[in-house]
């Protein structure tokens, strides 16, 4: 299986709450040509929240934690996804997602014994089959159960103008065809209480790659299930992603409720900001379950030292 689509490089001593996130499945920017990306050790290494991540980053595309900010800026702010500096020199550029590789993997409670795993793959054309997942109890070596879900392929308007309400053109340009994507949802049902399960996901497209194996724990018997409730996560160095991930990994919480105000805002930069946000919080959503967002919220952009 391929490595995780969005590999979070996380250490507890990080100086900022936004973790450094590495993207081994993203391709170098077209502007870099055959030379590819430069090693991060020679390209703005100070943008990483944790110095030890720099060596591991190598020449991978990345969202360095200390580079992120509320404002939508150039690639060096990581405001619209992973980027890198070209080996040939010059300014940084946005990296490109590869086709058929799962990313933005997340878990959502549907009932006491059912979890839904959602994920995204980029596809030029509709997949030939629905997305699938494998599931088995963690630590067991028997064959996993193969489960089939539902998939929804989204194609952007070929005339270059995405349609908004009442048929009027949207003010933002439409992404290229390589940004067509499929949203997959697979039901993991019949789960035993407080049991650890291992799963992986795959698009139904020909040549679709499997994700890495991930593990989560099913709901405990009420009232033992522990839920965190928060809002205003955002794509910024001063969010709570690292804290939430630590609580998920330690078992302090089992699930969380997002109160709203995501990414400020998801649709900017041809939706790349939203994709970046979902890859960032994927660091905990592939092991901690999420409840549906329940309350919309908004506030002015925050800076260091402000709530």
Steps between C-alpha positions, in 0.01 A plus 500: 500500500604857443600719789236722656380768262554776751778409742493718814841560655409569860709539815376611842769768532373695198515877540162552331172310513483454124705187423734459205324287237688315225344398168698208352230434240499853352701579188751784469361821346499518121725807531776278642523286187696174511730635773224479761499648848796627700598347835331687785831519687604762245160666454328690781539226762392755762143469371467161671343493845735225610865504396526121503244479219728675252730202443204266454339743258787457253374640170133411561214740453392629839286731709753624758314578821664835571428625147122485524294811557146635486554712189485350152846565358762342277629143525742591778200556733365148432156663485388284208681173547845340490787671319872473440794697362633387164846345490584748225436792738246779511173549684292213642208350308193292579540123476259282301288208624545169319202305369321212677678532838275532810534813709290702746408174676257551788274298729146592604270331750171390343368293792623311807638218284564678169771734378516652152842554345515779243786582265584687181685398184576714195367345179494623141187293431239326714638187670391171344387369840413624847762566767581216740648442844649204684423445867612258772567506871844643573769246578331213319661334198183363338382636166328840529142554390465690172225763513358698208378856543358779286699747290409839356714639218507879462595656168564869462326687220692462169420859401723632776215651700361305791128570540372670813145567612248596232743395227733797548877444455704480818764771545785249540659298218431131463784257583658296223370155407768337716311647796187295425449285805294221652358496851472147642303378802520144638294372794690299763216334689445226758783635719551362851516761780842638600682285245797602287460449126743533210380628163624619160321667208523499121331677210304292251697653213720276288847515651369640828754484781430367849555731792720402791341299782344711775360400838212642703303398810123457479263674740504400864186414692315816602601710692865395464550644151693827536429785260687827445300801378672798339495741208713744301764250391628690193819465295730703721805444718290579809230234471445193719577214259804371691314511832202315355725238339681439829166441672392258224826305510501473880138382515397800705217560253315268260325752278453870443237748386611784272299813577580673172719774353720270294811618316390863440379402244474165328418628151795736453769440238278272289418293809866419562481666842226260602698203370803613700289536814352152463845348456624684809221381730516153343788447742239417766185428300638167377503370859255720696141511382322823421142602555330730252568871523213645697545875532625748237740757638711791380743747649773738383842355412713421802866573555757366745398556859132561429217257583 
